[in-house]
């Protein structure tokens, strides 16, 4: 089973196809004797592109973190990310693989480069999003003092993760794992630890164990 997240947004229907583009930046150089040789450069930023279906009704093949959401809610949330110039984590979660293979997650920090909204009368209330994401990287500082300062600051601000959490009204397991473990995609692992069959169904007052 595949689950695809853009930040905290779980796509209700897993895209049929996700294209990964590795952009090489290699080129060639002509020597004095006119011989052409290759020059290998650092690869460019990775790009992801896919189409995502947003059902206009609560259908059995869709998945939600809590309950059904209208397509316009997803569009608004994605527009907010673009307008606020935010980066988000792009997750592809693989679980329940055949032949008892261990599940795994691919994640990349990305920006939303293109968001095309497609509505067709023939599709009723369903909406299709044509999405393009680009890997996000920042310049790496070579100053050792800066690295040490950042490391010390992170140690001072780091806190020991809690071992349990009491569910409050409005909570869902994804957001709990995001705030307590800094990784919302761990909600499936935590659900198994707590014997929760459906990560979307938790209730106020319930105690969630993280180990």
MARNU-359324 format. One record per residue (C-alpha): chain; residue in three letters; residue number from 1; y, x, z. Coordinates in steps of 0.5 Angstrom, whole numbers, plus 500, padded with zeros to 3 digits. Layout:
REM residues N
<r kette="A" rest="ALA" nr="NUM" v="Y" u="X" w="Z"/>
...
END
This chain:
REM residues 211
<r kette="A" rest="UNK" nr="1" v="500" u="500" w="500"/>
<r kette="A" rest="UNK" nr="2" v="507" u="502" w="498"/>
<r kette="A" rest="UNK" nr="3" v="513" u="501" w="502"/>
<r kette="A" rest="UNK" nr="4" v="520" u="503" w="499"/>
<r kette="A" rest="UNK" nr="5" v="526" u="503" w="503"/>
<r kette="A" rest="UNK" nr="6" v="534" u="505" w="502"/>
<r kette="A" rest="UNK" nr="7" v="536" u="507" w="508"/>
<r kette="A" rest="UNK" nr="8" v="535" u="501" w="513"/>
<r kette="A" rest="UNK" nr="9" v="534" u="496" w="507"/>
<r kette="A" rest="UNK" nr="10" v="526" u="495" w="506"/>
<r kette="A" rest="UNK" nr="11" v="526" u="493" w="498"/>
<r kette="A" rest="UNK" nr="12" v="522" u="486" w="499"/>
<r kette="A" rest="UNK" nr="13" v="518" u="487" w="493"/>
<r kette="A" rest="UNK" nr="14" v="515" u="495" w="491"/>
<r kette="A" rest="UNK" nr="15" v="518" u="497" w="485"/>
<r kette="A" rest="UNK" nr="16" v="512" u="497" w="479"/>
<r kette="A" rest="UNK" nr="17" v="515" u="504" w="477"/>
<r kette="A" rest="UNK" nr="18" v="519" u="510" w="480"/>
<r kette="A" rest="UNK" nr="19" v="521" u="515" w="476"/>
<r kette="A" rest="UNK" nr="20" v="523" u="522" w="479"/>
<r kette="A" rest="UNK" nr="21" v="527" u="527" w="475"/>
<r kette="A" rest="UNK" nr="22" v="527" u="534" w="476"/>
<r kette="A" rest="UNK" nr="23" v="533" u="537" w="472"/>
<r kette="A" rest="UNK" nr="24" v="532" u="544" w="471"/>
<r kette="A" rest="UNK" nr="25" v="538" u="549" w="469"/>
<r kette="A" rest="UNK" nr="26" v="535" u="555" w="466"/>
<r kette="A" rest="UNK" nr="27" v="538" u="558" w="460"/>
<r kette="A" rest="UNK" nr="28" v="537" u="564" w="455"/>
<r kette="A" rest="UNK" nr="29" v="541" u="570" w="454"/>
<r kette="A" rest="UNK" nr="30" v="541" u="574" w="448"/>
<r kette="A" rest="UNK" nr="31" v="541" u="582" w="449"/>
<r kette="A" rest="UNK" nr="32" v="544" u="587" w="445"/>
<r kette="A" rest="UNK" nr="33" v="538" u="588" w="441"/>
<r kette="A" rest="UNK" nr="34" v="539" u="580" w="439"/>
<r kette="A" rest="UNK" nr="35" v="532" u="579" w="443"/>
<r kette="A" rest="UNK" nr="36" v="533" u="572" w="447"/>
<r kette="A" rest="UNK" nr="37" v="530" u="572" w="454"/>
<r kette="A" rest="UNK" nr="38" v="530" u="567" w="459"/>
<r kette="A" rest="UNK" nr="39" v="534" u="566" w="465"/>
<r kette="A" rest="UNK" nr="40" v="531" u="562" w="471"/>
<r kette="A" rest="UNK" nr="41" v="537" u="558" w="475"/>
<r kette="A" rest="UNK" nr="42" v="536" u="554" w="481"/>
<r kette="A" rest="UNK" nr="43" v="534" u="547" w="479"/>
<r kette="A" rest="UNK" nr="44" v="539" u="541" w="479"/>
<r kette="A" rest="UNK" nr="45" v="539" u="535" w="484"/>
<r kette="A" rest="UNK" nr="46" v="533" u="531" w="483"/>
<r kette="A" rest="UNK" nr="47" v="534" u="523" w="481"/>
<r kette="A" rest="UNK" nr="48" v="530" u="517" w="482"/>
<r kette="A" rest="UNK" nr="49" v="531" u="511" w="478"/>
<r kette="A" rest="UNK" nr="50" v="527" u="504" w="478"/>
<r kette="A" rest="UNK" nr="51" v="528" u="497" w="478"/>
<r kette="A" rest="UNK" nr="52" v="527" u="492" w="484"/>
<r kette="A" rest="UNK" nr="53" v="526" u="485" w="484"/>
<r kette="A" rest="UNK" nr="54" v="529" u="481" w="489"/>
<r kette="A" rest="UNK" nr="55" v="526" u="474" w="490"/>
<r kette="A" rest="UNK" nr="56" v="530" u="468" w="490"/>
<r kette="A" rest="UNK" nr="57" v="525" u="464" w="495"/>
<r kette="A" rest="UNK" nr="58" v="521" u="466" w="501"/>
<r kette="A" rest="UNK" nr="59" v="514" u="468" w="497"/>
<r kette="A" rest="UNK" nr="60" v="508" u="471" w="499"/>
<r kette="A" rest="UNK" nr="61" v="508" u="477" w="496"/>
<r kette="A" rest="UNK" nr="62" v="515" u="479" w="499"/>
<r kette="A" rest="UNK" nr="63" v="515" u="483" w="505"/>
<r kette="A" rest="UNK" nr="64" v="521" u="483" w="510"/>
<r kette="A" rest="UNK" nr="65" v="523" u="487" w="516"/>
<r kette="A" rest="UNK" nr="66" v="524" u="480" w="520"/>
<r kette="A" rest="UNK" nr="67" v="525" u="474" w="516"/>
<r kette="A" rest="UNK" nr="68" v="527" u="472" w="508"/>
<r kette="A" rest="UNK" nr="69" v="534" u="475" w="506"/>
<r kette="A" rest="UNK" nr="70" v="537" u="472" w="500"/>
<r kette="A" rest="UNK" nr="71" v="538" u="477" w="494"/>
<r kette="A" rest="UNK" nr="72" v="546" u="477" w="495"/>
<r kette="A" rest="UNK" nr="73" v="545" u="480" w="502"/>
<r kette="A" rest="UNK" nr="74" v="541" u="486" w="499"/>
<r kette="A" rest="UNK" nr="75" v="547" u="487" w="494"/>
<r kette="A" rest="UNK" nr="76" v="552" u="486" w="499"/>
<r kette="A" rest="UNK" nr="77" v="549" u="492" w="503"/>
<r kette="A" rest="UNK" nr="78" v="548" u="496" w="497"/>
<r kette="A" rest="UNK" nr="79" v="555" u="495" w="495"/>
<r kette="A" rest="UNK" nr="80" v="557" u="497" w="502"/>
<r kette="A" rest="UNK" nr="81" v="554" u="504" w="502"/>
<r kette="A" rest="UNK" nr="82" v="557" u="505" w="495"/>
<r kette="A" rest="UNK" nr="83" v="564" u="503" w="497"/>
<r kette="A" rest="UNK" nr="84" v="564" u="507" w="504"/>
<r kette="A" rest="UNK" nr="85" v="561" u="513" w="500"/>
<r kette="A" rest="UNK" nr="86" v="555" u="514" w="505"/>
<r kette="A" rest="UNK" nr="87" v="549" u="518" w="504"/>
<r kette="A" rest="UNK" nr="88" v="542" u="514" w="506"/>
<r kette="A" rest="UNK" nr="89" v="535" u="516" w="506"/>
<r kette="A" rest="UNK" nr="90" v="530" u="514" w="501"/>
<r kette="A" rest="UNK" nr="91" v="523" u="513" w="503"/>
<r kette="A" rest="UNK" nr="92" v="517" u="512" w="500"/>
<r kette="A" rest="UNK" nr="93" v="512" u="510" w="505"/>
<r kette="A" rest="UNK" nr="94" v="504" u="510" w="503"/>
<r kette="A" rest="UNK" nr="95" v="499" u="507" w="508"/>
<r kette="A" rest="UNK" nr="96" v="492" u="504" w="507"/>
<r kette="A" rest="UNK" nr="97" v="490" u="509" w="502"/>
<r kette="A" rest="UNK" nr="98" v="483" u="508" w="499"/>
<r kette="A" rest="UNK" nr="99" v="477" u="513" w="501"/>
<r kette="A" rest="UNK" nr="100" v="480" u="513" w="508"/>
<r kette="A" rest="UNK" nr="101" v="486" u="518" w="505"/>
<r kette="A" rest="UNK" nr="102" v="491" u="519" w="510"/>
<r kette="A" rest="UNK" nr="103" v="498" u="516" w="509"/>
<r kette="A" rest="UNK" nr="104" v="504" u="520" w="508"/>
<r kette="A" rest="UNK" nr="105" v="512" u="519" w="507"/>
<r kette="A" rest="UNK" nr="106" v="516" u="522" w="502"/>
<r kette="A" rest="UNK" nr="107" v="524" u="522" w="504"/>
<r kette="A" rest="UNK" nr="108" v="530" u="525" w="501"/>
<r kette="A" rest="UNK" nr="109" v="537" u="524" w="503"/>
<r kette="A" rest="UNK" nr="110" v="541" u="521" w="497"/>
<r kette="A" rest="UNK" nr="111" v="547" u="517" w="494"/>
<r kette="A" rest="UNK" nr="112" v="547" u="511" w="490"/>
<r kette="A" rest="UNK" nr="113" v="549" u="513" w="483"/>
<r kette="A" rest="UNK" nr="114" v="548" u="506" w="479"/>
<r kette="A" rest="UNK" nr="115" v="547" u="499" w="481"/>
<r kette="A" rest="UNK" nr="116" v="546" u="494" w="476"/>
<r kette="A" rest="UNK" nr="117" v="545" u="487" w="478"/>
<r kette="A" rest="UNK" nr="118" v="541" u="483" w="473"/>
<r kette="A" rest="UNK" nr="119" v="541" u="475" w="473"/>
<r kette="A" rest="UNK" nr="120" v="537" u="471" w="468"/>
<r kette="A" rest="UNK" nr="121" v="537" u="464" w="468"/>
<r kette="A" rest="UNK" nr="122" v="529" u="464" w="466"/>
<r kette="A" rest="UNK" nr="123" v="528" u="468" w="472"/>
<r kette="A" rest="UNK" nr="124" v="531" u="462" w="476"/>
<r kette="A" rest="UNK" nr="125" v="534" u="465" w="483"/>
<r kette="A" rest="UNK" nr="126" v="530" u="471" w="482"/>
<r kette="A" rest="UNK" nr="127" v="535" u="478" w="481"/>
<r kette="A" rest="UNK" nr="128" v="533" u="484" w="479"/>
<r kette="A" rest="UNK" nr="129" v="536" u="491" w="481"/>
<r kette="A" rest="UNK" nr="130" v="537" u="497" w="476"/>
<r kette="A" rest="UNK" nr="131" v="538" u="503" w="481"/>
<r kette="A" rest="UNK" nr="132" v="539" u="510" w="480"/>
<r kette="A" rest="UNK" nr="133" v="539" u="515" w="486"/>
<r kette="A" rest="UNK" nr="134" v="541" u="522" w="486"/>
<r kette="A" rest="UNK" nr="135" v="539" u="527" w="491"/>
<r kette="A" rest="UNK" nr="136" v="544" u="529" w="496"/>
<r kette="A" rest="UNK" nr="137" v="545" u="537" w="498"/>
<r kette="A" rest="UNK" nr="138" v="551" u="540" w="501"/>
<r kette="A" rest="UNK" nr="139" v="553" u="548" w="501"/>
<r kette="A" rest="UNK" nr="140" v="550" u="552" w="506"/>
<r kette="A" rest="UNK" nr="141" v="554" u="557" w="510"/>
<r kette="A" rest="UNK" nr="142" v="552" u="564" w="510"/>
<r kette="A" rest="UNK" nr="143" v="556" u="565" w="517"/>
<r kette="A" rest="UNK" nr="144" v="551" u="567" w="522"/>
<r kette="A" rest="UNK" nr="145" v="556" u="565" w="528"/>
<r kette="A" rest="UNK" nr="146" v="557" u="558" w="525"/>
<r kette="A" rest="UNK" nr="147" v="549" u="557" w="524"/>
<r kette="A" rest="UNK" nr="148" v="549" u="559" w="532"/>
<r kette="A" rest="UNK" nr="149" v="554" u="555" w="534"/>
<r kette="A" rest="UNK" nr="150" v="551" u="549" w="530"/>
<r kette="A" rest="UNK" nr="151" v="544" u="551" w="534"/>
<r kette="A" rest="UNK" nr="152" v="547" u="551" w="541"/>
<r kette="A" rest="UNK" nr="153" v="551" u="545" w="540"/>
<r kette="A" rest="UNK" nr="154" v="545" u="541" w="537"/>
<r kette="A" rest="UNK" nr="155" v="541" u="543" w="543"/>
<r kette="A" rest="UNK" nr="156" v="547" u="541" w="548"/>
<r kette="A" rest="UNK" nr="157" v="547" u="534" w="545"/>
<r kette="A" rest="UNK" nr="158" v="540" u="533" w="544"/>
<r kette="A" rest="UNK" nr="159" v="536" u="528" w="548"/>
<r kette="A" rest="UNK" nr="160" v="529" u="527" w="550"/>
<r kette="A" rest="UNK" nr="161" v="526" u="521" w="547"/>
<r kette="A" rest="UNK" nr="162" v="524" u="515" w="551"/>
<r kette="A" rest="UNK" nr="163" v="517" u="514" w="552"/>
<r kette="A" rest="UNK" nr="164" v="518" u="506" w="552"/>
<r kette="A" rest="UNK" nr="165" v="523" u="501" w="550"/>
<r kette="A" rest="UNK" nr="166" v="524" u="494" w="552"/>
<r kette="A" rest="UNK" nr="167" v="525" u="490" w="546"/>
<r kette="A" rest="UNK" nr="168" v="532" u="486" w="546"/>
<r kette="A" rest="UNK" nr="169" v="534" u="480" w="542"/>
<r kette="A" rest="UNK" nr="170" v="535" u="481" w="535"/>
<r kette="A" rest="UNK" nr="171" v="531" u="488" w="535"/>
<r kette="A" rest="UNK" nr="172" v="526" u="489" w="530"/>
<r kette="A" rest="UNK" nr="173" v="521" u="495" w="530"/>
<r kette="A" rest="UNK" nr="174" v="525" u="499" w="524"/>
<r kette="A" rest="UNK" nr="175" v="531" u="499" w="528"/>
<r kette="A" rest="UNK" nr="176" v="528" u="501" w="534"/>
<r kette="A" rest="UNK" nr="177" v="524" u="507" w="531"/>
<r kette="A" rest="UNK" nr="178" v="531" u="509" w="528"/>
<r kette="A" rest="UNK" nr="179" v="535" u="509" w="534"/>
<r kette="A" rest="UNK" nr="180" v="530" u="512" w="539"/>
<r kette="A" rest="UNK" nr="181" v="526" u="517" w="534"/>
<r kette="A" rest="UNK" nr="182" v="531" u="518" w="529"/>
<r kette="A" rest="UNK" nr="183" v="526" u="515" w="523"/>
<r kette="A" rest="UNK" nr="184" v="525" u="508" w="522"/>
<r kette="A" rest="UNK" nr="185" v="519" u="509" w="517"/>
<r kette="A" rest="UNK" nr="186" v="515" u="511" w="524"/>
<r kette="A" rest="UNK" nr="187" v="515" u="503" w="525"/>
<r kette="A" rest="UNK" nr="188" v="508" u="502" w="522"/>
<r kette="A" rest="UNK" nr="189" v="505" u="508" w="526"/>
<r kette="A" rest="UNK" nr="190" v="508" u="505" w="533"/>
<r kette="A" rest="UNK" nr="191" v="506" u="498" w="531"/>
<r kette="A" rest="UNK" nr="192" v="499" u="501" w="531"/>
<r kette="A" rest="UNK" nr="193" v="500" u="505" w="538"/>
<r kette="A" rest="UNK" nr="194" v="502" u="498" w="541"/>
<r kette="A" rest="UNK" nr="195" v="497" u="494" w="537"/>
<r kette="A" rest="UNK" nr="196" v="502" u="490" w="533"/>
<r kette="A" rest="UNK" nr="197" v="499" u="487" w="527"/>
<r kette="A" rest="UNK" nr="198" v="506" u="485" w="524"/>
<r kette="A" rest="UNK" nr="199" v="511" u="490" w="525"/>
<r kette="A" rest="UNK" nr="200" v="516" u="484" w="524"/>
<r kette="A" rest="UNK" nr="201" v="514" u="480" w="529"/>
<r kette="A" rest="UNK" nr="202" v="516" u="483" w="536"/>
<r kette="A" rest="UNK" nr="203" v="519" u="479" w="542"/>
<r kette="A" rest="UNK" nr="204" v="525" u="480" w="547"/>
<r kette="A" rest="UNK" nr="205" v="522" u="483" w="553"/>
<r kette="A" rest="UNK" nr="206" v="516" u="486" w="550"/>
<r kette="A" rest="UNK" nr="207" v="515" u="494" w="552"/>
<r kette="A" rest="UNK" nr="208" v="514" u="498" w="546"/>
<r kette="A" rest="UNK" nr="209" v="510" u="505" w="547"/>
<r kette="A" rest="UNK" nr="210" v="512" u="511" w="543"/>
<r kette="A" rest="UNK" nr="211" v="506" u="515" w="545"/>
END
